[in-house]
């Protein structure tokens, strides 16, 4: 066994002679970063590629010297790499290549074999640069913000396109929407119907017939109101008209003044006034075929039109379910029937009118004549013949007449007794002075307005009301104009002592 030549060094020196048990670790240089072709560092690498490669150590050199040379080369590569990085940072050249992988030592030995070539590249790039401490460079680099490449925008994130809906999906979605809409409509309809039902129930339960203290509307479209606006201010005629216009009085619906197609709006307007005045609505329906048997108030509609007209009145009254409605149905129609010989027709016409007018909180009173006309028993029979006692409140007496209130109350009790049921309304609009001695009914002289509505009442007579408007003529008699026309002189006479 030959002894290796002695080179003058002490083999026991731990620095010069590495311990066999603890050989000196080989430091392998990481691969340099790859840069784009246009990057300055790439150009430096390409320029250094033509430099002569470092001479390799002799093959028969001792292993310790080879290891030392390899370690020295590795240290130079690391130092030159750090100097290269510092030079690039100083020159403000952005480094866009991949980050240096510190785990390069775990790769194959190819990186170590090419280390001298990279070292020459680094030397050529920065020959005079000192080799800084690698730890300080890495520490400073870890705190430096990464520079974004110039001239480029960060790629915009785009949302992946949705898959197109199929026809079946659209159909299912539409079906679901339609079902939801149908459910909403059904629920809302149910709530509306329930609300109407509750309102109707409340109105039915709270409905009260006329009684003492009842106030009816004073219509602003009455003939008295129109006359008050037209007469000379300060005159007796104007004062009488203004007084009468302010009194709560029933409004007369006639086909001549409120024809088919217009009567509904008239009733609706009266209902609006009643709400504003906090009053009940009172109307007189006066348009029967063959009205007044051809006398002063002759007129009316034919059979078919009468049905249409009264139906429209009933619809308008039903729309005002929140109000108390008082309907005086066709004065004189029954009391005149024996004289006219048309009782059967009258029964049919009145029955039909009751059917379309009757409703919640609507109180209908048939014609009941008056105390100086037909006997109570006969009048009761005429009322019974209509066959609607279960649908009407009762009957009205003294309409457009002048009998005293006391006589009319007695008469109403007699008729109700003959009927076995029923209630009454008494007209007191013009009975302040009572009737004439001969019971004239057409514009008799010396008459006065009577007690205001809602003054009296008992178990049969619900109350008294002003039904015939004072100041309107009964007909062409005793100096008056046509029936229903405003008569200024008659208004002044009826209000004597009440206005100046």
C-alpha positions in Angstrom: 0.0 0.0 0.0 1.6 3.3 -1.1 1.6 6.4 1.0 0.3 9.6 -0.6 2.9 12.3 -1.2 3.3 14.8 1.6 2.4 18.3 0.6 3.7 20.0 3.7 0.4 20.3 5.4 -0.7 18.7 8.7 -3.2 16.1 8.0 -4.6 16.6 11.5 -5.5 20.2 10.7 -9.4 20.4 10.6 -9.3 23.3 8.2 -6.9 22.0 5.6 -7.7 18.3 5.8 -11.4 17.6 6.0 -12.5 14.9 8.3 -13.5 11.7 6.6 -16.4 11.3 8.9 -17.6 14.8 8.2 -16.7 15.7 4.6 -17.0 19.3 3.5 -20.5 19.9 2.0 -20.6 20.7 -1.6 -22.5 24.0 -2.3 -24.3 23.9 -5.6 -25.3 27.0 -7.4 -29.0 27.4 -8.3 -29.9 27.8 -11.9 -29.9 31.4 -13.0 -33.3 32.9 -13.7 -34.6 32.7 -17.3 -35.4 36.1 -18.8 -37.3 37.2 -21.9 -35.1 37.7 -25.0 -35.5 41.5 -24.7 -34.4 41.6 -21.1 -30.9 43.2 -20.4 -29.9 40.2 -18.2 -30.6 37.9 -21.1 -28.4 39.9 -23.4 -25.6 39.7 -20.8 -26.0 36.0 -20.6 -25.9 35.6 -24.4 -22.7 37.9 -24.5 -21.0 35.8 -21.9 -21.8 32.6 -23.7 -18.9 33.1 -26.1 -16.3 33.4 -23.3 -13.9 30.4 -22.9 -15.1 27.9 -20.4 -13.2 27.5 -17.2 -10.4 24.9 -17.2 -11.3 21.8 -15.4 -9.0 20.4 -12.7 -6.5 17.7 -13.7 -7.9 14.2 -13.5 -5.1 13.0 -11.3 -5.5 15.8 -8.7 -6.0 14.9 -5.1 -9.7 14.6 -4.1 -9.3 17.2 -1.3 -8.0 19.8 -3.8 -10.9 19.0 -6.2 -13.4 19.4 -3.5 -11.8 22.7 -2.4 -11.9 24.0 -6.0 -15.5 22.9 -6.3 -16.4 24.7 -3.2 -14.5 27.8 -4.2 -16.2 27.8 -7.6 -19.6 27.5 -5.8 -18.8 30.4 -3.5 -17.8 32.5 -6.5 -21.0 31.6 -8.3 -23.2 32.6 -5.4 -21.2 35.8 -4.9 -21.4 36.7 -8.5 -25.1 35.9 -8.7 -25.7 38.2 -5.7 -23.6 40.9 -7.4 -25.6 40.4 -10.6 -28.9 40.8 -8.7 -27.6 43.9 -6.9 -26.5 45.4 -10.2 -29.8 44.7 -11.9 -31.7 46.2 -8.9 -29.5 49.3 -9.0 -30.2 49.8 -12.7 -34.0 49.6 -12.0 -34.3 46.7 -14.5 -37.4 44.7 -13.6 -36.7 41.0 -13.2 -39.6 39.1 -14.7 -38.2 35.7 -14.8 -39.1 32.9 -12.4 -38.0 33.2 -8.7 -34.8 31.4 -7.7 -35.5 28.0 -6.2 -33.4 27.7 -3.0 -33.9 23.9 -3.2 -31.7 23.6 -6.2 -29.1 21.7 -4.2 -31.5 18.7 -4.3 -31.4 18.6 -8.1 -29.0 16.5 -10.2 -25.3 17.4 -10.6 -25.8 19.0 -14.0 -26.2 22.5 -12.3 -22.9 22.1 -10.5 -21.1 21.1 -13.7 -22.3 24.3 -15.5 -21.5 26.6 -12.6 -18.2 27.9 -14.1 -20.0 29.1 -17.2 -22.5 31.1 -15.1 -19.8 32.4 -13.0 -18.1 33.9 -16.1 -21.3 35.5 -17.1 -21.7 37.1 -13.7 -18.0 38.3 -13.8 -18.5 39.8 -17.2 -21.7 41.6 -16.1 -20.1 43.1 -12.9 -16.3 42.5 -12.8 -15.7 45.2 -10.1 -18.7 44.5 -7.9 -17.8 43.4 -4.4 -19.3 40.1 -3.2 -21.8 41.2 -0.6 -23.1 38.9 2.1 -25.7 36.6 0.6 -27.8 36.6 3.7 -28.2 40.5 3.7 -29.1 40.4 0.0 -31.7 37.8 0.5 -33.1 39.7 3.5 -33.4 42.9 1.5 -34.9 41.2 -1.4 -37.6 39.6 0.8 -38.8 43.0 1.8 -38.7 44.6 -1.6 -42.1 44.7 -3.4 -42.4 42.8 -6.6 -42.2 45.1 -9.6 -44.9 44.7 -12.2 -43.7 44.5 -15.8 -44.0 47.7 -17.7 -46.2 48.1 -20.7 -48.5 45.2 -19.6 -51.9 45.1 -17.8 -52.8 42.4 -15.4 -55.1 39.9 -17.1 -58.7 40.6 -16.5 -60.7 37.9 -14.8 -63.6 36.9 -16.9 -66.7 35.0 -15.7 -67.4 31.7 -17.3 -70.4 32.0 -19.7 -73.6 30.4 -18.5 -74.9 27.4 -20.3 -77.8 28.4 -22.5 -81.2 27.5 -21.1 -83.1 24.8 -22.9 -86.6 25.2 -24.1 -87.8 22.9 -21.4 -86.1 24.9 -18.7 -87.7 28.1 -20.0 -91.1 26.3 -20.1 -90.8 25.1 -16.6 -89.8 28.6 -15.4 -92.7 30.2 -17.2 -95.0 27.6 -15.7 -93.7 28.3 -12.2 -94.2 32.1 -12.7 -97.7 31.6 -14.0 -98.5 29.4 -11.0 -97.2 32.0 -8.6 -99.2 34.7 -10.3 -102.3 32.6 -10.2 -101.9 32.0 -6.5 -101.4 35.7 -5.9 -104.6 36.6 -7.9 -106.6 33.9 -6.1 -105.4 35.2 -2.7 -106.1 38.8 -3.6 -109.5 37.9 -5.0 -110.3 36.0 -1.8 -109.2 38.9 0.3 -111.4 41.2 -1.8 -114.4 38.9 -1.5 -113.8 38.5 2.2 -113.6 42.3 2.6 -116.8 42.8 0.7 -118.5 40.1 2.7 -117.3 41.7 6.0 -118.4 45.1 4.8 -121.8 43.9 3.8 -122.2 42.0 7.1 -121.3 45.1 9.1 -123.6 47.3 7.0 -126.4 44.8 7.4 -125.9 44.5 11.2 -125.6 48.2 11.7 -128.5 49.1 9.3 -131.2 51.1 11.1 -134.5 52.4 9.7 -135.4 56.1 9.8 -136.4 57.3 13.3 -136.7 60.5 15.3 -133.6 62.5 14.8 -133.0 61.2 11.3 -131.6 63.9 9.0 -131.8 63.6 5.2 -129.7 65.4 2.6 -130.4 68.9 1.5 -129.6 68.6 -2.3 -127.6 71.3 -3.9 -129.3 70.5 -7.2 -132.8 71.1 -5.9 -135.0 73.6 -7.6 -135.0 75.7 -4.5 -131.2 75.9 -4.6 -131.2 76.8 -8.3 -133.8 79.5 -7.6 -131.9 81.0 -4.7 -128.9 81.4 -7.0 -131.0 83.0 -9.8 -133.3 85.3 -7.9 -132.4 89.0 -7.2 -130.3 89.2 -3.9 -132.3 90.7 -1.1 -135.7 90.0 -2.6 -138.4 88.1 -0.9 -138.3 85.4 -3.6 -134.6 84.9 -3.1 -134.9 84.8 0.7 -137.7 82.2 0.5 -135.8 80.1 -2.0 -132.6 80.2 0.1 -134.5 79.2 3.2 -136.2 76.2 1.5 -132.9 75.1 -0.2 -131.3 74.7 3.2 -133.9 72.3 4.5 -133.3 68.6 4.3 -135.8 67.4 1.7 -136.3 64.3 -0.4 -135.1 64.5 -4.0 -137.6 63.5 -6.7 -136.2 61.2 -9.4 -138.2 61.6 -12.7 -137.4 60.2 -16.1 -138.0 63.7 -17.6 -135.3 65.3 -15.4 -133.0 62.2 -14.8 -133.5 59.8 -17.7 -132.0 56.4 -18.4 -128.2 56.7 -18.5 -128.2 59.7 -16.2 -130.2 58.7 -13.2 -127.3 56.6 -11.8 -125.0 59.6 -11.7 -127.7 61.7 -10.1 -128.1 59.1 -7.2 -124.3 58.8 -6.9 -124.0 62.6 -6.5 -126.8 62.6 -3.9 -124.9 59.9 -2.0 -121.7 62.0 -2.1 -123.7 65.0 -0.7 -125.2 62.8 2.0 -121.7 61.7 3.1 -120.5 65.2 3.2 -123.5 66.3 5.3 -123.5 63.1 7.4 -127.1 62.6 6.4 -129.3 59.9 5.1 -130.2 59.8 1.4 -133.9 60.2 0.6 -135.3 59.9 -2.9 -138.8 59.7 -4.5 -139.1 57.4 -7.5 -141.7 58.8 -9.8 -141.7 57.5 -13.3 -144.4 54.7 -13.4 -146.1 54.0 -16.8 -149.4 56.0 -16.9 -148.3 58.1 -14.0 -151.0 60.1 -12.2 -153.7 58.6 -14.4 -153.2 61.4 -16.9 -153.8 64.2 -14.4 -151.5 67.2 -13.7 -148.4 65.0 -13.2 -149.1 62.7 -16.2 -146.1 61.1 -17.8 -143.8 58.3 -17.0 -142.0 55.5 -19.0 -143.2 52.5 -20.9 -142.9 49.0 -19.3 -139.5 48.1 -20.6 -137.9 51.4 -20.0 -139.3 51.6 -16.5 -137.5 48.3 -15.7 -134.2 49.7 -17.0 -134.6 53.0 -15.2 -135.5 51.5 -11.8 -132.6 49.0 -12.2 -130.1 51.8 -12.6 -131.5 53.5 -9.6 -131.2 50.3 -7.6 -127.6 49.8 -8.7 -126.7 53.4 -7.7 -128.3 52.9 -4.3 -126.5 49.5 -3.8 -123.2 51.3 -4.5 -123.9 53.6 -1.5 -124.0 50.7 1.0 -122.4 52.8 3.7 -125.5 55.1 3.8 -129.0 54.8 5.0 -131.3 55.1 1.9 -135.0 56.0 2.1 -137.1 55.4 -1.0 -140.6 56.7 -1.4 -141.9 54.5 -4.3 -144.4 56.0 -6.7 -146.7 58.3 -4.6 -150.4 58.0 -5.6 -149.8 54.8 -7.6 -151.9 52.6 -5.3 -154.5 55.1 -4.0 -155.3 56.1 -7.6 -155.4 52.5 -8.9 -159.1 51.9 -8.2 -160.0 55.1 -10.1 -157.7 54.3 -13.0 -158.7 50.7 -13.1 -155.1 49.5 -13.5 -154.4 47.8 -10.1 -153.1 44.6 -11.7 -150.6 46.5 -13.8 -149.6 48.6 -10.8 -148.9 45.5 -8.7 -146.6 44.1 -11.4 -144.8 47.3 -11.9 -144.3 48.0 -8.3 -143.2 44.5 -7.5 -140.6 44.6 -10.2 -139.3 48.0 -8.9 -139.0 46.7 -5.4 -137.0 43.7 -6.6 -134.4 45.8 -8.2 -134.2 48.6 -5.6 -134.2 46.6 -2.4 -130.9 46.2 -0.8 -128.8 46.6 2.4 -129.8 49.5 4.5 -132.4 50.6 1.9 -135.8 51.3 3.4 -138.7 51.3 0.9 -142.1 52.8 1.5 -145.0 52.2 -0.8 -147.8 54.6 -1.5 -150.2 54.8 1.5 -152.6 57.7 0.4 -153.6 60.0 3.2 -156.2 60.4 5.9 -158.8 62.3 3.9 -158.7 60.0 0.9 -159.3 56.2 1.1 -160.4 54.3 4.2 -157.5 52.6 6.1 -158.8 49.1 5.4 -159.1 49.7 1.7 -155.6 51.2 1.6 -154.2 48.2 3.4 -155.7 45.8 0.9 -154.1 47.8 -2.0 -150.7 47.6 -0.3 -151.1 43.8 0.4 -151.9 43.2 -3.3 -148.4 44.1 -4.3 -147.1 41.1 -2.4 -143.9 42.7 -1.1 -144.5 43.3 2.5 -141.5 41.2 3.4 -139.2 43.4 1.2 -140.4 46.8 2.1 -140.4 48.8 5.4 -144.0 50.0 5.0 -145.8 52.9 3.4 -145.8 56.7 3.2 -148.7 59.0 3.9 -149.7 62.6 3.2 -147.2 62.9 0.4 -147.8 66.3 -1.4 -150.8 67.0 0.9 -151.7 69.2 3.8 -153.3 67.1 6.5 -152.2 67.6 10.1 -149.5 65.5 11.6 -151.8 64.2 14.3 -154.4 63.0 11.8 -151.7 61.3 9.7 -150.3 59.4 12.7 -153.7 58.1 13.5 -154.3 57.0 9.9 -150.9 55.3 9.7 -151.7 53.3 12.8 -155.0 52.2 11.3 -153.5 51.1 8.1 -150.7 49.2 9.9 -153.3 47.4 12.0 -155.2 46.3 9.0 -152.0 45.1 7.4 -150.9 43.3 10.6 -147.4 44.8 10.1 -145.6 47.7 8.6 -144.3 51.1 9.5 -144.9 54.5 8.0 -143.3 57.8 7.0 -145.4 61.0 7.2 -144.8 64.0 4.9 -145.0 67.3 6.9 -143.4 69.6 4.4 -146.5 71.7 3.8 -148.9 70.9 6.6 -148.0 73.8 9.0 -151.4 75.4 8.6 -153.3 72.1 8.0 -155.7 71.5 5.1 -158.3 73.8 3.8 -161.9 73.3 4.8 -162.7 71.6 1.6 -159.4 69.6 1.5 -158.0 71.2 -1.6 -154.8 69.5 -2.7 -153.7 71.7 -5.7 -151.8 74.8 -4.6 -154.3 75.9 -1.9 -153.8 79.4 -0.6 -152.7 80.2 2.9 -150.6 77.0 3.5 -147.4 76.9 5.5 -144.4 74.6 5.8 -144.7 72.1 8.6 -142.4 70.7 11.2 -138.9 69.7 10.0 -138.0 66.1 9.4 -137.0 63.8 12.2 -139.2 65.6 14.7 -141.8 63.0 15.5 -142.1 59.2 15.5 -143.5 56.2 17.4 -143.7 52.5 17.2 -145.5 52.6 13.8 -144.4 55.9 12.3 -140.7 55.8 12.0 -140.5 59.6 11.7 -141.8 62.6 9.7 -139.9 64.0 6.7 -140.1 66.7 4.1 -141.1 64.7 1.0 -142.8 67.2 -1.3 -140.4 70.1 -1.9 -142.1 73.3 -0.8 -142.2 75.9 -3.6 -142.8 73.4 -6.4 -146.2 73.7 -8.0 -148.9 71.0 -7.8 -150.1 71.9 -11.3 -151.8 74.6 -13.2 -154.4 75.5 -10.6 -154.8 78.4 -8.2 -152.3 80.4 -10.2 -149.5 77.9 -10.2 -147.4 76.7 -13.1 -147.1 73.1 -14.3 -146.6 70.4 -11.8 -143.1 70.3 -10.4 -142.1 73.7 -11.7 -140.6 76.2 -9.2 -143.2 78.8 -8.2 -141.6 81.8 -6.5 -144.9 83.3 -5.2 -145.9 79.9 -3.7 -142.5 79.7 -2.0 -142.9 83.1 -0.5 -146.4 82.2 0.7 -145.3 79.0 2.4 -142.4 80.7 4.3 -144.5 83.6 5.7 -143.2 84.5 9.2 -140.0 82.5 8.7 -137.9 84.8 6.5 -137.8 88.5 6.0 
